[in-house]
Amino acid sequence: MTQARPSTATTTDPARKIRIVLWILLAAIVGAGLIWYAIFTANKPEPVAAQPVSDAQLVRDDSHRLTTPATEKAQLVEFLDFECESCRAAAPLVEELKKEYGDQITFVNRYFPLPSHKNSGQAALAVEAAAQQGKYEQMAAKMFETQPQWGEKQDFQNALFRTFAEELGLDMAQYDAAMAAEETKERIRKDIADGKALGVTGTPTFFLNGEKLVLNSEGEFRQKLEDAVK
């Protein structure tokens, strides 16, 4: 008599069931992973491109433009401090460059009084008060001219600055009002804030067509301007 064989179905069914359960679980895990991936990528913010320095930060409508070329080929922006010895040393060269390139380059000055200088902020206010009467360049030149007289002093030099305003023939009531006005102070603060946003940490700091310059010599400075107007 032929011996009965064990039923294949009874011996393999448990294994089949385990495999089916495993496949279902795996499919569920993969499916869940795909769903979460889709959700993540759908909500993930797009990479933000580096933002260029805005012109509003570098040069504002009320920034002091020292030259107005008929056809502008470049802009040179200087952040300066009237109590800074390096700014004073650079001033004659900047004057020369203005004469040489002023018909092609717009030279712009912006205030950046350093907190380590006791009178730099007051000097900036005095220059801005003079600027409101059309005497920005004259008062700025006066500040650099007389810097050895008032720089590095530990007491405020406002009385001396007022004599400079008188020498320039300013309306002194208007000058005094401008010195005290919050709008004048805010004008200086705005330049400082822009300078900080642009990475200015010391003075003088120059930007040529938006590029912060690192200068090692007068010749290099001239060459950069020459290249900019070609």
BATIFI-857908 format. One record per residue: residue in one letter; x, y, z of N, C-alpha, C, O, CB in turn; residue number from 1. Coordinates in steps of 0.2 Angstrom, whole numbers, always signed. Glycine has a CB too. Layout:
<r a <X Y Z> <X Y Z> <X Y Z> <X Y Z> <X Y Z> NUM>
...
// end
This chain:
<r m <+4 -6 +0> <+0 +0 +0> <+5 +6 +0> <+9 +7 +4> <-5 +0 +6> 1>
<r t <+3 +11 -4> <+7 +17 -5> <+6 +21 +1> <+0 +23 +4> <+5 +21 -11> 2>
<r q <+12 +23 +4> <+11 +28 +10> <+9 +35 +8> <+12 +38 +3> <+18 +28 +14> 3>
<r a <+5 +37 +12> <+2 +44 +11> <+7 +49 +12> <+11 +49 +17> <-4 +45 +15> 4>
<r r <+8 +54 +7> <+13 +59 +8> <+10 +65 +12> <+4 +67 +12> <+16 +62 +2> 5>
<r p <+14 +68 +16> <+11 +74 +20> <+9 +80 +15> <+12 +81 +10> <+16 +77 +25> 6>
<r s <+4 +83 +16> <+1 +88 +12> <+6 +94 +12> <+8 +97 +17> <-6 +90 +14> 7>
<r t <+8 +96 +5> <+12 +101 +4> <+9 +108 +7> <+12 +112 +10> <+14 +102 -3> 8>
<r a <+3 +108 +6> <-1 +114 +8> <+0 +116 +15> <+1 +121 +18> <-8 +114 +6> 9>
<r t <-1 +110 +19> <-1 +111 +27> <+6 +113 +29> <+7 +116 +34> <-3 +105 +30> 10>
<r t <+11 +110 +26> <+18 +111 +28> <+21 +118 +26> <+25 +121 +29> <+23 +106 +26> 11>
<r t <+18 +121 +20> <+21 +127 +17> <+16 +133 +19> <+19 +139 +18> <+22 +127 +10> 12>
<r d <+10 +132 +21> <+6 +138 +22> <+8 +143 +27> <+8 +149 +26> <-1 +135 +24> 13>
<r p <+11 +140 +33> <+13 +145 +38> <+19 +149 +35> <+20 +155 +36> <+16 +141 +44> 14>
<r a <+24 +146 +31> <+29 +150 +28> <+27 +155 +23> <+29 +161 +23> <+34 +145 +25> 15>
<r r <+22 +153 +19> <+19 +157 +14> <+16 +163 +18> <+17 +169 +15> <+14 +154 +10> 16>
<r k <+12 +162 +23> <+9 +167 +26> <+14 +172 +29> <+13 +178 +29> <+4 +164 +32> 17>
<r i <+19 +170 +32> <+25 +174 +35> <+28 +179 +29> <+28 +185 +30> <+30 +170 +38> 18>
<r r <+29 +175 +24> <+32 +179 +18> <+27 +185 +16> <+29 +191 +14> <+34 +175 +12> 19>
<r i <+21 +183 +15> <+16 +188 +13> <+15 +194 +18> <+15 +199 +16> <+9 +184 +12> 20>
<r v <+15 +192 +24> <+15 +197 +29> <+21 +202 +29> <+20 +208 +29> <+14 +194 +36> 21>
<r l <+27 +199 +28> <+33 +203 +27> <+33 +207 +21> <+35 +213 +22> <+39 +198 +27> 22>
<r w <+30 +205 +15> <+30 +209 +9> <+25 +215 +10> <+26 +220 +8> <+28 +204 +4> 23>
<r i <+20 +213 +14> <+15 +218 +15> <+18 +224 +19> <+17 +230 +18> <+8 +216 +18> 24>
<r l <+21 +222 +25> <+25 +227 +29> <+30 +231 +25> <+30 +237 +26> <+28 +223 +35> 25>
<r l <+34 +227 +21> <+39 +231 +17> <+36 +236 +13> <+38 +241 +12> <+43 +226 +14> 26>
<r a <+31 +234 +9> <+27 +238 +5> <+24 +244 +8> <+25 +250 +6> <+22 +234 +1> 27>
<r a <+22 +243 +14> <+19 +248 +18> <+24 +253 +20> <+23 +259 +20> <+15 +246 +24> 28>
<r i <+30 +250 +22> <+36 +255 +25> <+38 +259 +19> <+39 +265 +19> <+42 +251 +27> 29>
<r v <+39 +256 +13> <+42 +259 +7> <+37 +265 +5> <+38 +270 +3> <+43 +254 +1> 30>
<r g <+30 +263 +5> <+25 +267 +3> <+25 +273 +8> <+24 +279 +6> <+18 +264 +3> 31>
<r a <+25 +272 +14> <+25 +277 +19> <+31 +282 +18> <+31 +288 +18> <+25 +275 +26> 32>
<r g <+37 +279 +17> <+43 +283 +15> <+42 +287 +9> <+44 +293 +9> <+49 +278 +14> 33>
<r l <+39 +285 +4> <+38 +289 -2> <+33 +294 -1> <+34 +300 -3> <+35 +284 -8> 34>
<r i <+28 +293 +3> <+24 +298 +5> <+27 +304 +9> <+26 +310 +7> <+18 +295 +9> 35>
<r w <+31 +302 +14> <+34 +307 +18> <+40 +311 +14> <+40 +317 +15> <+38 +304 +24> 36>
<r y <+43 +307 +9> <+48 +311 +5> <+44 +316 +0> <+46 +321 -1> <+51 +306 +0> 37>
<r a <+38 +314 -2> <+34 +318 -6> <+32 +324 -2> <+32 +330 -5> <+28 +315 -9> 38>
<r i <+30 +323 +4> <+28 +329 +8> <+33 +333 +9> <+33 +340 +9> <+24 +326 +14> 39>
<r f <+39 +330 +11> <+45 +334 +13> <+47 +339 +7> <+49 +345 +8> <+51 +330 +15> 40>
<r t <+48 +336 +1> <+50 +339 -4> <+45 +345 -7> <+47 +350 -9> <+52 +335 -10> 41>
<r a <+39 +343 -6> <+34 +348 -8> <+34 +354 -3> <+33 +360 -6> <+27 +345 -8> 42>
<r n <+36 +353 +3> <+36 +359 +8> <+43 +362 +9> <+43 +367 +12> <+33 +357 +14> 43>
<r k <+48 +358 +7> <+55 +361 +8> <+56 +367 +4> <+54 +368 -2> <+60 +356 +5> 44>
<r p <+58 +373 +7> <+59 +379 +4> <+64 +378 -2> <+69 +375 -1> <+61 +385 +9> 45>
<r e <+63 +382 -7> <+68 +382 -12> <+75 +386 -10> <+74 +390 -6> <+66 +386 -19> 46>
<r p <+81 +383 -12> <+87 +387 -10> <+87 +394 -12> <+85 +396 -17> <+93 +383 -13> 47>
<r v <+89 +398 -7> <+89 +405 -8> <+95 +407 -11> <+101 +406 -8> <+87 +409 -2> 48>
<r a <+95 +411 -17> <+101 +413 -20> <+104 +419 -16> <+100 +423 -12> <+100 +415 -27> 49>
<r a <+111 +419 -16> <+114 +425 -12> <+111 +431 -15> <+111 +433 -21> <+122 +424 -12> 50>
<r q <+109 +436 -10> <+106 +442 -13> <+112 +447 -14> <+116 +448 -10> <+101 +445 -8> 51>
<r p <+112 +451 -20> <+117 +456 -21> <+116 +462 -16> <+110 +463 -14> <+117 +458 -28> 52>
<r v <+121 +465 -15> <+121 +471 -11> <+116 +476 -15> <+117 +478 -20> <+128 +475 -10> 53>
<r s <+111 +479 -11> <+106 +483 -15> <+109 +490 -15> <+113 +492 -11> <+100 +483 -11> 54>
<r d <+107 +493 -21> <+110 +500 -22> <+108 +505 -16> <+111 +510 -15> <+108 +503 -29> 55>
<r a <+102 +503 -13> <+99 +507 -8> <+104 +507 -2> <+104 +512 +2> <+92 +505 -6> 56>
<r q <+107 +502 -1> <+112 +502 +5> <+118 +505 +3> <+121 +508 +7> <+113 +494 +6> 57>
<r l <+121 +504 -3> <+127 +507 -5> <+127 +514 -6> <+131 +518 -4> <+130 +503 -11> 58>
<r v <+122 +516 -10> <+121 +523 -12> <+113 +525 -11> <+109 +522 -14> <+124 +525 -19> 59>
<r r <+112 +530 -7> <+105 +532 -6> <+103 +538 -10> <+108 +542 -12> <+103 +532 +2> 60>
<r d <+97 +540 -10> <+95 +546 -14> <+99 +552 -11> <+100 +557 -14> <+88 +547 -14> 61>
<r d <+99 +552 -4> <+102 +558 +0> <+109 +557 +1> <+112 +561 +5> <+98 +559 +6> 62>
<r s <+113 +552 -2> <+120 +552 -1> <+124 +557 -4> <+121 +560 -9> <+123 +545 -4> 63>
<r h <+129 +559 -1> <+133 +565 -4> <+137 +563 -10> <+142 +560 -9> <+137 +568 +2> 64>
<r r <+135 +565 -16> <+139 +564 -22> <+143 +570 -23> <+141 +576 -24> <+134 +563 -28> 65>
<r l <+150 +569 -24> <+154 +574 -25> <+156 +576 -32> <+158 +581 -33> <+161 +572 -21> 66>
<r t <+154 +571 -36> <+155 +572 -43> <+149 +570 -47> <+145 +565 -45> <+161 +569 -46> 67>
<r t <+147 +573 -53> <+141 +571 -56> <+143 +571 -64> <+141 +575 -68> <+135 +576 -55> 68>
<r p <+146 +565 -66> <+148 +565 -73> <+142 +564 -77> <+137 +561 -76> <+153 +558 -74> 69>
<r a <+143 +567 -83> <+137 +567 -88> <+136 +560 -90> <+130 +558 -91> <+139 +571 -94> 70>
<r t <+141 +556 -91> <+140 +549 -92> <+144 +545 -87> <+150 +545 -87> <+143 +547 -99> 71>
<r e <+141 +542 -82> <+144 +538 -77> <+146 +531 -79> <+143 +527 -82> <+139 +538 -71> 72>
<r k <+153 +530 -78> <+156 +524 -80> <+157 +519 -73> <+158 +513 -74> <+162 +524 -83> 73>
<r a <+157 +523 -68> <+158 +519 -61> <+156 +523 -55> <+155 +529 -56> <+166 +517 -61> 74>
<r q <+155 +520 -50> <+154 +523 -43> <+159 +521 -38> <+161 +515 -38> <+147 +522 -41> 75>
<r l <+162 +526 -35> <+167 +525 -29> <+163 +528 -23> <+163 +534 -22> <+174 +528 -31> 76>
<r v <+162 +523 -18> <+159 +525 -12> <+164 +524 -6> <+167 +519 -6> <+152 +521 -11> 77>
<r e <+164 +530 -2> <+169 +530 +3> <+165 +530 +10> <+161 +535 +11> <+174 +535 +3> 78>
<r f <+166 +526 +14> <+163 +526 +21> <+169 +529 +25> <+175 +526 +26> <+161 +519 +24> 79>
<r l <+168 +535 +29> <+173 +538 +32> <+172 +541 +39> <+166 +542 +41> <+176 +544 +28> 80>
<r d <+177 +543 +43> <+176 +545 +49> <+181 +551 +50> <+187 +551 +48> <+178 +540 +55> 81>
<r f <+178 +557 +51> <+182 +563 +51> <+188 +564 +57> <+192 +568 +56> <+178 +569 +52> 82>
<r e <+187 +559 +62> <+192 +559 +67> <+198 +553 +65> <+202 +553 +69> <+189 +558 +74> 83>
<r c <+197 +550 +60> <+201 +544 +58> <+207 +547 +54> <+207 +551 +49> <+197 +539 +53> 84>
<r e <+213 +546 +57> <+219 +548 +54> <+221 +545 +47> <+223 +549 +43> <+225 +546 +59> 85>
<r s <+218 +539 +46> <+219 +536 +40> <+215 +539 +34> <+217 +540 +29> <+218 +528 +40> 86>
<r c <+209 +541 +36> <+204 +545 +32> <+207 +552 +30> <+207 +554 +24> <+197 +546 +35> 87>
<r r <+210 +555 +35> <+214 +561 +34> <+220 +560 +29> <+221 +565 +24> <+216 +565 +40> 88>
<r a <+223 +555 +30> <+229 +554 +26> <+227 +552 +18> <+230 +554 +14> <+233 +548 +28> 89>
<r a <+221 +549 +18> <+219 +547 +11> <+215 +553 +7> <+215 +553 +1> <+214 +541 +12> 90>
<r a <+213 +558 +11> <+209 +563 +8> <+213 +567 +2> <+209 +568 -3> <+208 +569 +13> 91>
<r p <+219 +569 +3> <+222 +572 -3> <+222 +568 -9> <+222 +570 -15> <+230 +574 -1> 92>
<r l <+223 +561 -8> <+223 +557 -14> <+216 +556 -17> <+216 +556 -23> <+226 +550 -12> 93>
<r v <+211 +556 -13> <+205 +555 -15> <+203 +562 -19> <+199 +562 -24> <+199 +554 -10> 94>
<r e <+205 +568 -17> <+204 +574 -20> <+208 +574 -27> <+204 +576 -32> <+207 +580 -16> 95>
<r e <+214 +571 -28> <+217 +570 -34> <+213 +566 -39> <+212 +567 -45> <+224 +568 -33> 96>
<r l <+211 +560 -36> <+207 +556 -40> <+200 +559 -43> <+198 +557 -48> <+206 +549 -36> 97>
<r k <+197 +563 -39> <+191 +566 -41> <+193 +571 -47> <+189 +571 -51> <+188 +570 -35> 98>
<r k <+198 +574 -47> <+200 +578 -52> <+201 +575 -59> <+200 +577 -64> <+206 +583 -50> 99>
<r e <+205 +569 -58> <+207 +565 -63> <+201 +561 -66> <+200 +560 -72> <+212 +560 -61> 100>
<r y <+196 +558 -62> <+191 +554 -64> <+184 +556 -63> <+179 +553 -64> <+192 +547 -61> 101>
<r g <+183 +562 -61> <+177 +565 -59> <+172 +566 -65> <+166 +566 -63> <+177 +572 -56> 102>
<r d <+175 +566 -71> <+170 +566 -77> <+168 +560 -79> <+164 +559 -84> <+174 +570 -82> 103>
<r q <+170 +554 -75> <+168 +547 -77> <+165 +543 -71> <+161 +539 -72> <+174 +544 -81> 104>
<r i <+168 +545 -65> <+166 +541 -59> <+162 +546 -55> <+164 +552 -53> <+172 +538 -56> 105>
<r t <+157 +543 -52> <+153 +547 -46> <+156 +545 -40> <+156 +539 -38> <+146 +545 -46> 106>
<r f <+159 +550 -37> <+162 +549 -30> <+157 +551 -25> <+154 +556 -25> <+169 +554 -29> 107>
<r v <+156 +546 -20> <+151 +547 -15> <+154 +546 -8> <+158 +541 -7> <+145 +541 -16> 108>
<r n <+152 +550 -4> <+154 +550 +3> <+149 +548 +8> <+143 +550 +7> <+157 +557 +6> 109>
<r r <+150 +543 +13> <+145 +541 +18> <+149 +542 +25> <+154 +540 +25> <+142 +534 +16> 110>
<r y <+145 +543 +30> <+147 +544 +36> <+148 +537 +40> <+144 +533 +39> <+142 +548 +41> 111>
<r f <+153 +536 +43> <+154 +530 +47> <+159 +532 +53> <+164 +529 +54> <+158 +524 +43> 112>
<r p <+156 +536 +58> <+160 +538 +64> <+161 +532 +68> <+156 +528 +70> <+156 +543 +68> 113>
<r l <+167 +531 +70> <+169 +525 +74> <+167 +526 +82> <+169 +532 +84> <+176 +523 +73> 114>
<r p <+165 +521 +86> <+163 +523 +93> <+169 +524 +97> <+169 +527 +102> <+160 +517 +95> 115>
<r s <+175 +522 +94> <+181 +523 +98> <+184 +530 +98> <+188 +532 +102> <+187 +518 +96> 116>
<r h <+181 +534 +94> <+183 +541 +93> <+177 +546 +96> <+172 +546 +94> <+183 +543 +85> 117>
<r k <+179 +549 +101> <+175 +553 +105> <+171 +558 +101> <+165 +559 +102> <+179 +557 +111> 118>
<r n <+174 +562 +96> <+171 +567 +93> <+169 +566 +86> <+167 +570 +82> <+176 +573 +93> 119>
<r s <+170 +560 +84> <+168 +558 +76> <+161 +559 +75> <+159 +561 +70> <+171 +551 +75> 120>
<r g <+157 +557 +80> <+150 +557 +78> <+147 +565 +78> <+143 +567 +74> <+146 +554 +84> 121>
<r q <+150 +569 +83> <+148 +576 +83> <+151 +579 +76> <+148 +584 +74> <+151 +579 +89> 122>
<r a <+157 +577 +74> <+160 +580 +68> <+155 +578 +62> <+154 +583 +58> <+167 +577 +67> 123>
<r a <+153 +572 +62> <+148 +570 +57> <+142 +575 +57> <+140 +577 +52> <+147 +563 +57> 124>
<r l <+139 +576 +63> <+133 +580 +63> <+135 +587 +61> <+131 +590 +57> <+131 +580 +71> 125>
<r a <+141 +590 +63> <+142 +597 +61> <+143 +597 +53> <+141 +602 +50> <+149 +599 +64> 126>
<r v <+146 +592 +50> <+147 +592 +43> <+140 +591 +39> <+138 +594 +34> <+151 +586 +40> 127>
<r e <+136 +587 +42> <+129 +586 +39> <+125 +592 +40> <+121 +594 +36> <+125 +580 +43> 128>
<r a <+126 +596 +46> <+122 +602 +47> <+124 +607 +42> <+120 +611 +39> <+123 +605 +54> 129>
<r a <+131 +607 +40> <+133 +612 +35> <+131 +610 +28> <+129 +614 +24> <+141 +612 +35> 130>
<r a <+130 +603 +27> <+128 +601 +21> <+121 +603 +19> <+119 +604 +13> <+128 +593 +21> 131>
<r q <+117 +604 +24> <+110 +606 +23> <+110 +613 +21> <+105 +616 +19> <+106 +606 +30> 132>
<r q <+116 +617 +21> <+116 +624 +19> <+121 +624 +13> <+123 +629 +11> <+119 +628 +24> 133>
<r g <+122 +618 +10> <+126 +617 +3> <+133 +618 +4> <+137 +619 +0> <+124 +623 -1> 134>
<r k <+136 +616 +10> <+143 +617 +12> <+146 +610 +14> <+150 +610 +19> <+144 +622 +17> 135>
<r y <+144 +605 +11> <+146 +598 +14> <+154 +598 +13> <+157 +597 +17> <+143 +592 +10> 136>
<r e <+156 +599 +7> <+163 +598 +5> <+168 +603 +9> <+173 +601 +11> <+164 +599 -3> 137>
<r q <+165 +609 +10> <+169 +614 +13> <+170 +612 +21> <+176 +613 +23> <+166 +621 +13> 138>
<r m <+165 +610 +24> <+165 +608 +31> <+169 +601 +32> <+173 +601 +36> <+158 +607 +34> 139>
<r a <+168 +597 +27> <+172 +590 +27> <+179 +592 +27> <+183 +589 +30> <+170 +585 +22> 140>
<r a <+181 +596 +22> <+188 +598 +21> <+191 +601 +27> <+197 +600 +29> <+189 +602 +15> 141>
<r k <+187 +605 +31> <+189 +609 +37> <+190 +604 +42> <+195 +605 +46> <+183 +614 +39> 142>
<r m <+186 +599 +43> <+187 +594 +48> <+194 +590 +47> <+197 +589 +52> <+181 +589 +48> 143>
<r f <+195 +588 +41> <+202 +585 +40> <+208 +590 +41> <+213 +588 +44> <+202 +582 +33> 144>
<r e <+207 +596 +39> <+212 +601 +40> <+214 +602 +47> <+220 +602 +49> <+210 +607 +36> 145>
<r t <+209 +602 +51> <+210 +604 +58> <+210 +598 +63> <+210 +599 +69> <+204 +609 +60> 146>
<r q <+210 +592 +60> <+209 +586 +64> <+215 +586 +70> <+213 +584 +75> <+210 +580 +60> 147>
<r p <+221 +587 +68> <+226 +587 +74> <+224 +592 +80> <+226 +591 +85> <+233 +589 +71> 148>
<r q <+220 +597 +78> <+218 +602 +84> <+213 +599 +88> <+213 +600 +94> <+215 +608 +80> 149>
<r w <+208 +595 +86> <+203 +592 +90> <+202 +585 +90> <+199 +582 +95> <+196 +595 +87> 150>
<r g <+206 +581 +86> <+205 +574 +86> <+208 +571 +93> <+213 +574 +96> <+209 +571 +80> 151>
<r e <+206 +565 +95> <+208 +562 +101> <+207 +565 +107> <+210 +564 +112> <+216 +560 +100> 152>
<r k <+203 +571 +107> <+201 +574 +113> <+196 +570 +117> <+192 +567 +114> <+199 +581 +112> 153>
<r q <+196 +571 +124> <+191 +567 +128> <+185 +571 +130> <+181 +569 +133> <+195 +564 +134> 154>
<r d <+185 +578 +128> <+179 +582 +129> <+176 +584 +122> <+180 +584 +117> <+181 +588 +133> 155>
<r f <+170 +585 +122> <+167 +587 +116> <+169 +593 +113> <+170 +598 +116> <+159 +587 +117> 156>
<r q <+170 +593 +106> <+172 +599 +103> <+167 +603 +99> <+169 +606 +94> <+178 +597 +98> 157>
<r n <+161 +603 +101> <+156 +606 +97> <+156 +614 +97> <+155 +616 +92> <+149 +605 +101> 158>
<r a <+159 +617 +102> <+160 +624 +102> <+165 +626 +96> <+164 +631 +92> <+163 +627 +108> 159>
<r l <+170 +622 +95> <+175 +623 +90> <+172 +622 +83> <+173 +625 +78> <+181 +618 +91> 160>
<r f <+168 +616 +83> <+165 +615 +76> <+160 +621 +74> <+159 +622 +68> <+161 +608 +77> 161>
<r r <+157 +624 +79> <+153 +629 +78> <+157 +635 +75> <+154 +639 +71> <+149 +632 +84> 162>
<r t <+163 +636 +77> <+167 +642 +75> <+168 +640 +67> <+169 +645 +63> <+173 +642 +79> 163>
<r f <+169 +634 +65> <+170 +632 +58> <+164 +634 +54> <+165 +637 +49> <+172 +624 +58> 164>
<r a <+158 +633 +57> <+152 +634 +54> <+152 +642 +52> <+150 +644 +47> <+146 +632 +57> 165>
<r e <+154 +646 +57> <+154 +653 +57> <+159 +655 +52> <+157 +660 +48> <+156 +656 +64> 166>
<r e <+165 +652 +51> <+170 +654 +46> <+167 +653 +39> <+169 +656 +35> <+176 +650 +48> 167>
<r l <+163 +648 +39> <+160 +646 +32> <+154 +650 +30> <+151 +650 +25> <+158 +639 +32> 168>
<r g <+152 +655 +35> <+147 +660 +34> <+140 +656 +34> <+135 +659 +30> <+148 +663 +27> 169>
<r l <+139 +651 +38> <+133 +648 +38> <+128 +652 +42> <+130 +656 +47> <+134 +641 +41> 170>
<r d <+121 +651 +41> <+116 +654 +45> <+117 +650 +52> <+115 +644 +52> <+109 +653 +42> 171>
<r m <+119 +653 +57> <+120 +649 +63> <+114 +647 +67> <+114 +642 +70> <+124 +654 +68> 172>
<r a <+108 +650 +66> <+102 +648 +69> <+100 +641 +66> <+98 +637 +69> <+96 +653 +69> 173>
<r q <+101 +641 +59> <+99 +635 +56> <+104 +629 +57> <+102 +624 +58> <+99 +637 +48> 174>
<r y <+110 +631 +58> <+115 +626 +60> <+114 +623 +66> <+114 +617 +67> <+122 +630 +60> 175>
<r d <+113 +627 +71> <+111 +625 +78> <+105 +620 +78> <+105 +615 +82> <+110 +631 +83> 176>
<r a <+100 +622 +74> <+94 +618 +74> <+95 +612 +71> <+93 +606 +73> <+88 +622 +70> 177>
<r a <+99 +612 +66> <+101 +605 +62> <+105 +601 +67> <+104 +595 +67> <+105 +607 +56> 178>
<r m <+110 +604 +71> <+114 +600 +75> <+110 +596 +81> <+111 +591 +83> <+119 +604 +79> 179>
<r a <+104 +599 +83> <+100 +597 +88> <+94 +592 +85> <+91 +588 +89> <+97 +602 +92> 180>
<r a <+93 +593 +79> <+87 +589 +76> <+88 +582 +76> <+94 +579 +74> <+86 +592 +69> 181>
<r e <+83 +578 +77> <+83 +571 +77> <+84 +568 +70> <+87 +563 +69> <+77 +568 +80> 182>
<r e <+82 +572 +65> <+82 +570 +58> <+90 +570 +56> <+92 +565 +52> <+78 +575 +53> 183>
<r t <+94 +575 +58> <+101 +575 +57> <+104 +569 +60> <+109 +566 +57> <+104 +581 +59> 184>
<r k <+103 +567 +66> <+106 +561 +69> <+104 +555 +66> <+108 +550 +65> <+104 +561 +77> 185>
<r e <+98 +555 +64> <+95 +548 +60> <+99 +548 +53> <+100 +542 +51> <+88 +549 +59> 186>
<r r <+100 +553 +50> <+104 +553 +44> <+111 +550 +45> <+113 +546 +41> <+105 +560 +41> 187>
<r i <+114 +551 +50> <+121 +548 +52> <+120 +541 +54> <+123 +536 +51> <+124 +552 +58> 188>
<r r <+115 +539 +58> <+113 +532 +60> <+112 +528 +54> <+114 +522 +53> <+107 +532 +65> 189>
<r k <+109 +531 +49> <+107 +527 +43> <+113 +525 +39> <+114 +519 +37> <+102 +531 +38> 190>
<r d <+118 +530 +38> <+124 +528 +35> <+128 +522 +39> <+131 +518 +36> <+129 +534 +34> 191>
<r i <+128 +523 +45> <+132 +518 +50> <+128 +511 +49> <+132 +506 +48> <+131 +520 +57> 192>
<r a <+122 +511 +49> <+118 +505 +48> <+120 +502 +41> <+121 +495 +41> <+111 +506 +49> 193>
<r d <+120 +506 +36> <+121 +503 +29> <+128 +500 +29> <+130 +495 +26> <+120 +508 +24> 194>
<r g <+133 +504 +32> <+140 +502 +32> <+141 +495 +35> <+144 +491 +33> <+144 +507 +36> 195>
<r k <+138 +495 +41> <+138 +488 +45> <+135 +482 +41> <+138 +477 +40> <+134 +489 +51> 196>
<r a <+129 +484 +37> <+126 +479 +33> <+131 +477 +27> <+130 +471 +25> <+120 +481 +30> 197>
<r l <+135 +481 +25> <+140 +480 +19> <+146 +477 +22> <+151 +476 +18> <+141 +486 +16> 198>
<r g <+147 +476 +28> <+153 +473 +31> <+159 +478 +32> <+164 +476 +33> <+156 +468 +26> 199>
<r v <+157 +485 +33> <+162 +490 +35> <+163 +489 +42> <+159 +489 +46> <+159 +497 +33> 200>
<r t <+170 +489 +44> <+172 +488 +51> <+177 +494 +53> <+178 +495 +59> <+175 +481 +52> 201>
<r g <+180 +497 +48> <+185 +502 +49> <+185 +507 +43> <+181 +506 +39> <+192 +499 +50> 202>
<r t <+188 +512 +44> <+188 +518 +39> <+196 +520 +37> <+200 +519 +41> <+185 +524 +42> 203>
<r p <+197 +522 +31> <+191 +523 +26> <+190 +516 +23> <+195 +512 +22> <+194 +528 +21> 204>
<r t <+184 +515 +21> <+182 +509 +17> <+179 +511 +10> <+175 +515 +10> <+177 +504 +21> 205>
<r f <+182 +508 +5> <+180 +510 -2> <+176 +504 -5> <+178 +499 -5> <+186 +513 -6> 206>
<r f <+171 +506 -9> <+167 +501 -14> <+168 +504 -21> <+165 +510 -22> <+160 +500 -11> 207>
<r l <+170 +500 -25> <+170 +502 -32> <+165 +498 -36> <+166 +492 -37> <+177 +502 -35> 208>
<r n <+160 +501 -39> <+155 +497 -42> <+152 +491 -38> <+151 +486 -40> <+157 +495 -49> 209>
<r g <+151 +493 -31> <+149 +488 -27> <+154 +483 -24> <+152 +479 -19> <+143 +484 -30> 210>
<r e <+160 +483 -26> <+165 +478 -24> <+169 +482 -18> <+172 +487 -19> <+169 +476 -30> 211>
<r k <+169 +479 -13> <+174 +481 -7> <+181 +481 -9> <+183 +475 -10> <+172 +478 +0> 212>
<r l <+184 +486 -9> <+191 +486 -11> <+196 +485 -5> <+195 +487 +0> <+193 +493 -14> 213>
<r v <+201 +481 -7> <+207 +479 -2> <+213 +482 -6> <+215 +479 -11> <+208 +472 +0> 214>
<r l <+215 +488 -3> <+221 +492 -7> <+227 +491 -3> <+227 +492 +3> <+219 +499 -8> 215>
<r n <+233 +490 -7> <+239 +490 -4> <+244 +496 -6> <+249 +497 -3> <+243 +483 -6> 216>
<r s <+242 +500 -11> <+246 +505 -13> <+242 +510 -17> <+236 +509 -19> <+252 +503 -17> 217>
<r e <+244 +516 -18> <+241 +521 -22> <+241 +519 -29> <+235 +520 -32> <+245 +528 -21> 218>
<r g <+246 +516 -31> <+246 +514 -38> <+240 +509 -40> <+237 +509 -45> <+253 +510 -40> 219>
<r e <+239 +504 -35> <+234 +499 -36> <+227 +503 -36> <+223 +501 -40> <+234 +494 -30> 220>
<r f <+226 +508 -32> <+220 +511 -31> <+219 +515 -38> <+213 +514 -41> <+220 +517 -26> 221>
<r r <+224 +518 -41> <+223 +521 -47> <+221 +516 -53> <+217 +518 -57> <+229 +525 -49> 222>
<r q <+225 +511 -53> <+224 +506 -58> <+216 +503 -58> <+214 +502 -63> <+229 +500 -57> 223>
<r k <+214 +502 -52> <+207 +499 -51> <+202 +504 -54> <+197 +503 -58> <+205 +498 -44> 224>
<r l <+203 +511 -53> <+199 +516 -56> <+200 +516 -64> <+195 +517 -67> <+200 +523 -53> 225>
<r e <+206 +516 -66> <+207 +516 -73> <+204 +510 -76> <+201 +511 -82> <+215 +515 -74> 226>
<r d <+204 +504 -73> <+201 +498 -76> <+193 +499 -76> <+190 +497 -81> <+203 +492 -72> 227>
<r a <+191 +502 -71> <+183 +503 -71> <+180 +508 -76> <+175 +507 -78> <+182 +506 -64> 228>
<r v <+184 +512 -79> <+182 +517 -84> <+183 +515 -91> <+181 +518 -95> <+185 +524 -82> 229>
<r k <+187 +510 -92> <+189 +507 -98> <+183 +505 -102> <+183 +502 -108> <+194 +502 -98> 230>
// end
